[in-house]
Structures are given as C-alpha cells and as structure tokens.
Amino acid sequence: MSWTCPECGRIFRNRNQWHSCIKSDLDQHFINKQENVITTFEKLHDELCSFKDVLVEPVKSAILYKLNSTFVAIKLKKTFLVLDFVFKEEINEFPIHKTLRISKNRVAHYIKLEDSKEVDKQLKSWLRQSYELVAK
C-alpha cells in the first residue's frame, strides 16, 4: 500500500517516508551542463522509460526513477553525471566506484558517467535488474 505526502503529493511505499517536499522541473537539471552530460542522460532516460509503469520524478538534487520505490537516481553535474541504482547484493565490477548498504536487502551502487557510449549492454542489464527488484 502506498502513501501520498499531503504536502507535496509525492507517492511513497512507506507511510511518513522521510523526504524533501521540494520538487523540481526536469529542465532545471540541464542548466549549465555540458552536451556530453545531456546526451548521456537522454540515453539513460530513454532506456529507463522503456520499462513498464516507470514514474520519473525530478527533485531538487536528482532525477528519480520509481516503480514501487526508487530504483535509480541520476545526479547531473557540469561535466559528468552520477547514476545510482539498487541491487539485492553488492557488485564489485568496473565502472561501479562505490557501494552502500541501505537496508538488509538493498545495496546502492554508484557509477560516474561522462559519455553516452558508457551506457552499454552491461549497464542496461544492471538497470533492468534494479527495476525488476523493485517490481516484486
């Protein structure tokens, strides 16, 4: 059962989920970003939006991709972007540069991307698996 914040209207899996009510417009994330960042984002966005029932939620610090819960967050920087996604277990493979256990059954994985060519078959597979994890 989901919960909708009465202040901002965002939908969460858990009642009274901690969050910021500050919403953002998708276009605000592209201000002062280099072209390589925008094209890399667009490639990721197209892939993620091909998954069934994905909700795109721009917030102040990131662009979130949700189903039952958030499975991907993209943070656009001036010259690169940081992609984080959840998995059930830790993956220690390049280009993952950081992992963080966020719950008993979830590990966040972080990847720095500078070029759309880095959105390859392996990365797309990880994104699909992350989606499938929250779809259960």
C-alpha positions as CSV (number, residue, x, y, z in Angstrom):
1,M,0.0,0.0,0.0
2,S,1.4,3.4,-0.9
3,W,1.3,6.7,0.9
4,T,1.0,10.1,-0.7
5,C,2.6,13.1,1.1
6,P,-0.2,15.6,1.8
7,E,2.3,18.5,1.4
8,C,3.9,17.7,-2.0
9,G,1.8,14.9,-3.4
10,R,4.8,12.6,-3.9
11,I,4.0,8.9,-3.6
12,F,6.0,6.5,-1.4
13,R,5.9,2.9,-0.4
14,N,6.1,3.6,3.4
15,R,3.8,5.9,5.4
16,N,5.5,9.1,6.6
17,Q,8.6,8.3,4.5
18,W,11.3,10.9,5.1
19,H,11.8,13.1,2.0
20,S,12.1,16.7,0.9
21,C,8.9,18.3,-0.4
22,I,10.9,20.5,-2.8
23,K,10.1,19.5,-6.3
24,S,12.0,20.4,-9.4
25,D,11.4,20.8,-13.1
26,L,13.3,18.3,-15.3
27,D,14.7,21.2,-17.5
28,Q,16.3,22.8,-14.4
29,H,18.7,19.9,-14.2
30,F,20.1,20.7,-17.6
31,I,21.1,24.3,-16.9
32,N,24.9,24.9,-17.3
33,K,25.5,21.2,-18.1
34,Q,27.9,20.2,-20.9
35,E,26.4,18.5,-24.0
36,N,28.0,15.1,-23.1
37,V,26.1,15.1,-19.8
38,I,22.8,15.9,-21.6
39,T,23.3,13.2,-24.3
40,T,24.3,10.6,-21.6
41,F,21.2,11.5,-19.6
42,E,19.0,11.2,-22.6
43,K,20.3,7.7,-23.4
44,L,19.7,6.6,-19.8
45,H,16.3,8.2,-19.7
46,D,15.2,6.5,-22.9
47,E,16.3,3.1,-21.5
48,L,14.6,3.6,-18.1
49,C,11.4,4.9,-19.6
50,S,11.2,1.8,-21.8
51,F,10.4,-0.2,-18.6
52,K,6.7,-0.6,-17.8
53,D,5.0,1.9,-15.4
54,V,8.1,3.9,-14.5
55,L,7.5,7.2,-12.8
56,V,10.1,10.0,-13.5
57,E,10.3,12.3,-10.5
58,P,12.6,15.3,-10.7
59,V,13.5,16.6,-7.2
60,K,16.0,19.3,-6.2
61,S,19.1,17.2,-6.1
62,A,18.4,14.4,-8.6
63,I,16.0,12.8,-11.2
64,L,14.4,9.7,-9.6
65,Y,13.0,6.7,-11.4
66,K,10.4,4.8,-9.4
67,L,8.1,1.9,-9.6
68,N,7.0,0.7,-6.1
69,S,10.1,2.5,-4.8
70,T,13.0,4.4,-6.3
71,F,15.4,2.1,-8.2
72,V,17.5,4.7,-10.0
73,A,18.7,8.2,-9.2
74,I,20.6,10.4,-11.6
75,K,22.5,13.4,-10.4
76,L,23.7,15.7,-13.2
77,K,26.9,17.6,-12.6
78,K,28.5,20.1,-15.0
79,T,30.9,17.7,-16.8
80,F,29.5,14.2,-15.8
81,L,26.6,12.5,-14.1
82,V,26.3,10.1,-11.2
83,L,24.0,7.2,-11.6
84,D,23.0,5.2,-8.6
85,F,20.8,2.1,-8.7
86,V,19.8,-0.6,-6.2
87,F,20.6,-4.3,-6.2
88,K,20.0,-7.1,-3.7
89,E,23.7,-7.8,-3.3
90,E,26.9,-5.9,-3.8
91,I,28.5,-5.8,-7.2
92,N,32.3,-5.1,-7.3
93,E,32.8,-4.5,-11.0
94,F,34.1,-1.6,-13.1
95,P,32.7,1.0,-13.6
96,I,31.0,0.9,-10.2
97,H,33.1,3.1,-8.0
98,K,31.1,3.0,-4.7
99,T,28.5,0.8,-3.0
100,L,26.5,1.5,0.1
101,R,24.2,-0.9,2.0
102,I,21.0,1.0,2.5
103,S,18.9,-1.8,4.0
104,K,19.0,-5.5,4.8
105,N,18.0,-6.3,1.2
106,R,19.3,-3.3,-0.8
107,V,22.8,-2.1,-1.8
108,A,23.1,1.2,-3.7
109,H,25.7,1.2,-6.5
110,Y,27.3,4.4,-7.9
111,I,28.7,5.0,-11.3
112,K,30.2,8.2,-12.8
113,L,29.4,8.6,-16.4
114,E,31.0,11.1,-18.8
115,D,29.9,9.8,-22.2
116,S,26.8,8.2,-23.7
117,K,29.0,5.3,-25.0
118,E,29.3,4.2,-21.4
119,V,25.6,3.3,-21.4
120,D,26.4,-0.2,-22.7
121,K,24.9,-3.6,-22.6
122,Q,26.2,-4.4,-19.1
123,L,24.9,-1.1,-17.6
124,K,21.5,-1.6,-19.3
125,S,21.3,-5.1,-17.8
126,W,22.0,-3.7,-14.3
127,L,19.3,-1.1,-14.8
128,R,16.8,-3.8,-15.8
129,Q,17.7,-6.0,-12.8
130,S,17.3,-3.0,-10.5
131,Y,13.9,-2.3,-12.0
132,E,12.9,-6.0,-11.5
133,L,14.0,-5.9,-7.9
134,V,11.5,-3.2,-7.0
135,A,8.8,-4.6,-9.3
136,K,8.5,-7.7,-7.0
